[in-house]
Amino acid sequence: MSIFLRGRGLVEGLALGEAIVVDKPISFLGDVDPRTGEIVGLNGRFRGTKVTGKILVFPHSKGSTVGSYVIYELSRRKLAPLAMVVRKAEPIIIVGCVLAGIPLIDNVTPDPLANIRSGDNVRVDAYRGIVEVLVDE
């Protein structure tokens, strides 16, 4: 059984992996260490979480345009997320995902933060704008 969410595919690609859901906006300049792939700038339960090889689900990005290059650097070092699913994508994250070749979907309904949990297996099809949450029966 699966739950299907639909959105707007902004950077095409396919990915399948474990979700990490962060309920706070992320600044890739300061919140994510490009040398380790760890979340370092958010306090609380997210600190120390690796985004590497995960489907990263979060509300939106924030901060400096240098964040685009941090996303690219994560990819260059093989520390990037497999895909990103956001409520709203700003130019910073779009450019970063384009440079890094990371599939990106936004405007997802129903709300991805309410329907995807950290640890869920998720399939992202950014060609068609579909996020599939694979549910164990």
N, C-alpha and C positions, 0 to 999 in steps of 0.2 A: 504494500500500500504506500502511496505517496501523497504529499500535499504539494500542489502546484501554485506557484506565485508568478505573476506576470509583471513585466516592467519594460523598460526601454534599454535595449542593448546599445551601449555607447562605444565600447571597444570590443570588437568581435573576438570570439574564442570559446573554447569548451574547457571545463574543469570539473573534476570530481574529487571531493575531499571532505575532511572534517571542518565544521564551522567553528569559528571563534566569534562570539557576539559581544561587541563592546557598545554599551548604551550611552557613550559620551562621544562628542566630536573628537576627531584625531588630527593633530598637527604632525605631519610627517617630519617637520623640522622641530625636534625637541621631544616629541612623544614616542618616537620609534628610533632605536639605535641602528643606523645603517651597517654597523660592523658586526652586530649580533642577531639582528632581526627581532629583538625583544622590545616590548613596550616598557619604556622607562619614565615617561613624563606624566603618566596618569596615576594618581594615587589610588590606593585601595586594591581590590581584587585583581585588577588588570596588570598591575606592575609585575614585570618579570615574565609575562606571557609572550611566547614566541608566535609571530605571525607567519613564519616560514612554512611553506607547504600547506597552508590552511585557506579556507574560504573565509575572508574577513568581512564581517557584517557590522556596519556602524551607521550612525545617522548621516554624517557629512564630515568633510574635512574642514580645517580651519587653519589660519596662520599664513605664513610666508610662502611666496611663490617658489622659494628654494625647496619646498616640500616635493615638487615635481621631480627634482633631481635626486632627492633622497629615495623616492620610489624607484627611480632608475638605478640608483646605486645598490639598493636591495636586490634588484633583479641581476645586476652585473655580478654580484657576489653570491648569487644563488640562495638568497635569504628572503625572497619576496613571497607574498601570498600567492596562491594559485589563481585566485579571482577575488574581486571585491563587489559587494552588494551594498548599496547605500540608498537612503531615502532620497537624497538630492545630491547630485554630483556638481561640484564647482570646477572651474577651469583648472585649478591646481591639481586635482586628482585625475581629471580627464587627461591632461597633458602627461602626467606621470605614468598613467596606465598605457597611453599610446607609446611613449618612449620605451617602456619596459615590456610591452606586449602582454599586459595582464588584462584578461577579460573583465569588463566593468558593466554593471547593470544598475540603473537607478529608476525612480518613480515606480517602485514595486508595490503591488497590491495583491492580497492584503499586506499590511505592514510587516516587513521582514523581521523587525526587532521583536514583534509580538508572536511570530510564527516559526522562528528558527531559534534553537537553543545551542549554546556552546556544546560541542560533542556530537551534534547531529551530523549525519552524512548528507551532503548536499551536492547536487549536480547543477552546474551553471551552464546554460546555453545562451551566450550573449549574441549569437547570430539571430536567434528567435526571441530573445528577451524573456526566457523562461528560467525560473529557479525551482528546482524540484527537491523537496525535502524527503529523503528516503526514511520511512517510518518502519521500525520493526513491529511485526504483529505478534 
